[in-house]
Amino acid sequence: MSSELFGPIFVPDDLRGAVSPHAWVQAMLDAERALARARGIDGVAEACDASLYDVAAIAQDARAAGNPVEPLARALRERSGVAEAHVGATSQDILDTAAMLVSQRARTLIVAELDRAARACAALADAHRGTVTAARTLLQQAVPTTFGLTAATWLSGLLHGRRQLLGVPLQAQLGGAGGTLALLGDDALDILRAYAAELGLEEPVVPWHAVRGPVRELAGALDVTAGAAAKIGLDVLLLAQDEVAEVVVPPGGASSTMPHKRNPIGAVRARACARRAHALAGV
C-alpha cells in the first residue's frame, strides 16, 4: 500500500511527520549526538542534522547492512571528520534509542488527540445524562439506559488507554557490541546516565535490546488505546444507521454517486486504524 496516497487517510499530517523517514534519521542522529556529548567528544553535534543527509540513499544502503545505522554512522564520520563518532555504541543501541525518541514524540501527539476525544466524550456524557435510549445486548434492545452513560463508557476506555500509554517507560539503550559497555571504560555508567539524560529518556537498569520489553509494552498500550477508539467507532456506526438514527455524524463522508448520503467516515477510520494496530501489535 502506497503510504503517500493512502497514509493521509489513516494518519494525520503531524503524526505522519513524527514517524517519517526523516524523523527516524533525526532521532538516530540525536542519539549519536547525545553519545558524543556524554563522552565529551566535540565536533559531532554540528553534523547531526537530518537535512544534511540523503535519507533515500541511507535507506537503500541499509539493505546491505541490515539496518540504517551502519551507513548513517559512516556518513556521520565523513561529514563531522570525527573518527570516534559512534564509538562505544552498536547499531542496535542507536536504532533502539531512536525508536524510543520517535515513540516519545509520537506519543505526545497521540495523547493530545486522546485528550480532545476525552473532552468531547465528557461533554456528551454531561449533556445527555438524562437522555433515555435503549440499551442493547447482542444487538437486541434490552432495558432503558441513557446516552450519557454510553458516552461515559467511551470516556472511560479512552482514559484507560491514555494511562496505559503514559505508563510505558521509554528507556535509552546503550550496551555496546556485547552489552557490556566495555569500550566506554571505567566511566561507562556515568556516560550511560548522561546519555539518557541528554535525550530525556529513562536510564535502563541493564541493556534491554535483547529483551524488547519497552517495545512490547508500547505495542500493548497502543493496542489497548486503539481498541477503545474502535469501540466508539462501532457504536457510532450502529447508532447512526438510518433505521436507528440515535446519533447523527458531522458533515463529511460524501459519496461519489449518492449525494444524499452522510457516511460515518470518522467511525470507519477509527475501526480500520484499530485493525491495523491490532495486527502490528502482534508483529
Salt bridges, closest charged atoms under 4 A:
ASP30 OD1 - ARG33 NH2 2.53
ASP30 OD2 - ARG105 NH2 2.91
GLU32 OE2 - HIS86 ND1 2.74
GLU70 OE2 - ARG74 NE 2.73
GLU84 OE1 - ARG39 NH2 3.54
ASP96 OD2 - ARG212 NH1 2.84
GLU113 OE1 - ARG116 NH2 2.47
ASP115 OD1 - ARG162 NE 2.60
ASP126 OD1 - ARG129 NH2 2.96
ASP190 OD1 - ARG193 NH1 3.08
GLU198 OE2 - ARG37 NH1 2.67
GLU203 OE1 - ARG193 NE 3.51
ASP223 OD1 - HIS278 ND1 2.28
ASP235 OD1 - LYS231 NZ 3.09
GLU246 OE2 - ARG136 NH2 2.76
